[in-house]
Amino acid sequence: MSRTVRTALAQTFPTLLTLPILALLAALDWLPWSVLLAVPLALGVQVAVTLLRTGSGSEG
């Protein structure tokens, strides 16, 4: 795994920490389940944007 990919994944870690909190809130019916299901999509977008910003394509 390249350094750029590790950096992108490390930058998504704080967003990943919200997953258990959102799961708890959804289990208590304080939050719609659709919000919880949107987190993986948001993580994917965040990784993609981070990879584009760091220029992973130029490192091979």
N, C-alpha and C positions, 0 to 999 in steps of 0.2 A: 504494500500500500504506500503510495507516494506521500510525501510530506504535505502536499496541497490537499489531498483528500482527507488526511488526518486532521488538518487545520479546519477544513469545512465541517467535518463531523464534530470536532470539539466545539465549534461555534454554535452548533445546534443543540448542544447538551442542555443549556438552560431552558430551551423550549421543550425539550424532552422531559424535563423535570415537572412540567405542568401537567403531564398526562395522569399521574396518580391523583392529583388534586382535582382535575376535571372529572375523573372517574368517580371519585367520592361525591362530588357535587351532583353528578348525574344519577348516582345510586340513591341519593337523598331527594331526588326530583326537584332540585333547585336549579338544574341546568338541563336543557334539552340534550338528548343523546346525539343529535346531529352535530353539536359543537364538539363533542368528544371524538366523533368519527372524522371531523375535519382536521384534527391535529396531524395525522400522518401525511395528509396532503400538504399542510403548511410546512412540515419538516422537509418534505421533498423539494418544495419550492425554495426554501431557505438554503438547502444544500446546493441546489442548482445555481442560485444567484451568487452564493459565496464562491463556488468553483469558477463562475464566469468572471467575477471580480478579481480573483487571484491569478487568472490566466493559466489554468491547468492545461490547456491545449498546447501551450508553448513548451511545456516540460517533457512531453512525450508520454 
